[in-house]
């Protein structure tokens, strides 16, 4: 269970960090804070969804999320 929590955190935080890095390179400083946040969110969402949608076909793409293994979730509890 702790491993799955770690795995899911890594697979969320790595794309967020990548989106921030891309955003810092693309977003001009003159942009408003709201626009910057929305653009960062769009970059993060697009990156994450594209990688997750391609991962079933090419499992090695999981490394682009920081960890190639997906967390497993148990029913109940």
Secondary structure, DSSP 8 states (H G I E B T S, - for coil): -HHHHHHHHHHHHHHHHHHHHHHHHHS-TTS-HHHHHHHHHHHHHHHHHHHHHHHTT-GGGGGGGT-SS-----S--
